[in-house]
Amino acid sequence: MDGSIDQPSQETIAVWENQYSPSQWSVRFPTASEVVDYHVKFVTNVSNQNRETLEPRLDIDYSSGDREKVDIYGDNLPADAPLFVYIHGGYWQMLEKETSAYPAKPLVDHGVRVMIVGYELCPSLTLEELVRQIKVAGEFVLNYATENGVKQVAIAGHSAGAHLIASMVDQEFINVVGEEFNLLRDVFLISGVYNVQELRYTNSVNRGNLLGITNSNARQLSPLYANYDHLRSSADRLRFHVYAGEHDSDVFRAMSTQMNDHLASFGLQSDLNILPNLDHFDIVENLSNEDHPLTKAILGGFGKL
């Protein structure tokens, strides 16, 4: 695949503005702003409830930044309980771990510890710097699992979070974490952004190039161009699960299909799941429900169903 695109026309950019604005595609509310408002209110309320009832351990540093911390739910479970890790979305510039604990209760109730990862936001750093930061978080996660005798780790990311996970698991990361990588069994990529080349031109996402995307790094920052050959040796145990909603935009559903095919082209286990009647936001809102197909898939990967 060629890693570059020509300067687009204003008409093309207008199409991309719409395609990369997930709230425009939801059918739940009359306006896009209502979709976003509901999502923020929902995830905040559920996260607050979980923080009050699940007795989490909060603000554990994995590096020195103000947001470079994790919260752990189910800290009262056995030390070697299986571990689920969640990385929130928000186009690398919004949301936070405090409002991203909504998946915790169904998993903790089934004996799975949940770690919610925070990270610095653009434009306080560039997307390229953020990818390096999330590798530090990933190293912390696997060190934590090793030190506590955890036998199995699953990780999920939504939207920008899915991009960060797909970017994290490169050859450099594997070299750093070594055998600890073997603890990771399931990777859930939910409504992810796997090609940043078009959205770099959109004001809705990248006004003033706050993400720091350039001609020289656009391909490097797009997982659809990444080489995953180094993961072939893990293919017998590592499983990728690529999800999108029926009411994600055309480009989001296409990126998910392409990402699934891309992973499979390296001989990796990967399945594609387009969930009916769901959009970019309620596909993860429903992680608060143990009957959600995605929640069931996560629990099933741990043998908890």
PEZI-V840960 format. One record per residue. RES is the residue in one letter. SS is DSSP state (h for helix, s for strand, l for the rest). OMEGA is omega in whole degrees, -180 to 180 (* if undefined). Layout:
res={RES/RES}
ss={SS/SS}
omega={OMEGA/OMEGA}
This chain:
res={M/D/G/S/I/D/Q/P/S/Q/E/T/I/A/V/W/E/N/Q/Y/S/P/S/Q/W/S/V/R/F/P/T/A/S/E/V/V/D/Y/H/V/K/F/V/T/N/V/S/N/Q/N/R/E/T/L/E/P/R/L/D/I/D/Y/S/S/G/D/R/E/K/V/D/I/Y/G/D/N/L/P/A/D/A/P/L/F/V/Y/I/H/G/G/Y/W/Q/M/L/E/K/E/T/S/A/Y/P/A/K/P/L/V/D/H/G/V/R/V/M/I/V/G/Y/E/L/C/P/S/L/T/L/E/E/L/V/R/Q/I/K/V/A/G/E/F/V/L/N/Y/A/T/E/N/G/V/K/Q/V/A/I/A/G/H/S/A/G/A/H/L/I/A/S/M/V/D/Q/E/F/I/N/V/V/G/E/E/F/N/L/L/R/D/V/F/L/I/S/G/V/Y/N/V/Q/E/L/R/Y/T/N/S/V/N/R/G/N/L/L/G/I/T/N/S/N/A/R/Q/L/S/P/L/Y/A/N/Y/D/H/L/R/S/S/A/D/R/L/R/F/H/V/Y/A/G/E/H/D/S/D/V/F/R/A/M/S/T/Q/M/N/D/H/L/A/S/F/G/L/Q/S/D/L/N/I/L/P/N/L/D/H/F/D/I/V/E/N/L/S/N/E/D/H/P/L/T/K/A/I/L/G/G/F/G/K/L}
ss={l/l/l/l/l/l/l/l/l/h/h/h/h/h/h/h/h/h/h/l/l/h/h/h/h/l/l/l/l/l/l/h/h/h/h/h/h/h/h/h/h/h/h/h/h/h/h/h/h/h/h/h/h/l/l/l/s/s/s/s/s/l/l/l/l/l/l/l/s/s/s/s/s/l/l/l/l/l/l/l/l/l/s/s/s/s/s/l/l/l/l/l/l/l/l/l/h/h/h/l/l/l/l/h/h/h/h/h/h/l/l/l/s/s/s/s/s/l/l/l/l/l/l/l/l/l/h/h/h/h/h/h/h/h/h/h/h/h/h/h/h/h/h/h/h/h/h/l/l/l/l/l/s/s/s/s/s/s/l/h/h/h/h/h/h/h/h/h/l/l/h/h/h/h/h/h/h/h/h/h/h/h/h/s/s/s/s/s/s/s/l/l/l/l/l/l/l/l/h/h/h/l/h/h/h/h/h/h/h/l/l/l/l/l/l/l/l/l/l/l/l/l/h/h/h/l/l/l/h/h/h/h/h/h/l/l/l/l/s/s/s/s/s/s/s/s/s/l/l/h/h/h/h/h/h/h/h/h/h/h/h/h/h/h/l/l/l/l/s/s/s/s/s/s/s/s/s/s/s/l/l/h/h/h/h/h/h/h/l/l/l/l/h/h/h/h/h/h/h/h/h/l/l/l/l}
omega={176/-174/-176/173/179/176/-175/175/177/178/179/179/179/177/-179/177/-180/-177/-179/174/-172/-178/179/-171/178/178/-175/-174/-178/-176/-180/-178/178/177/-178/-180/179/-178/-178/179/-178/-175/177/-178/-179/178/178/178/-180/179/-180/-170/-173/176/-177/169/-168/168/176/-176/165/172/-169/-178/-178/-178/-177/-175/174/171/-178/177/-174/-179/178/175/176/-175/-176/178/177/-171/173/-177/-177/178/-173/175/-178/179/175/-174/-179/177/-172/-178/-177/179/-175/-179/-177/177/-163/-167/-179/-179/178/179/179/173/179/175/-176/177/178/-174/170/178/177/-176/171/8/177/169/-179/177/178/177/180/176/177/180/-177/174/176/177/179/177/177/-179/-177/173/178/-179/-180/-177/-178/178/179/-177/-174/179/169/-180/179/175/-180/174/176/178/176/176/-177/178/180/177/-175/-168/179/-177/180/-180/180/179/-177/-173/175/-175/178/179/-179/178/-178/-176/-175/178/-179/-180/-168/177/-171/173/-174/176/-175/-171/179/-176/178/-177/-175/177/-178/-178/-166/-179/-179/-178/-180/178/179/179/-177/176/-176/-178/-177/179/180/-178/-179/-178/178/177/-175/174/180/-178/-179/179/-178/-178/179/-170/-179/-177/-176/-177/174/179/-175/-176/168/179/176/-178/159/179/178/-175/178/178/178/179/179/178/-180/-180/177/179/-179/179/-180/-179/176/179/-178/174/179/177/-179/-177/175/-172/-177/171/-179/178/-175/-173/-179/173/175/174/-177/171/175/-176/-178/178/177/-180/-180/175/178/180/179/179/179/177/177/-176/-175/177/*}
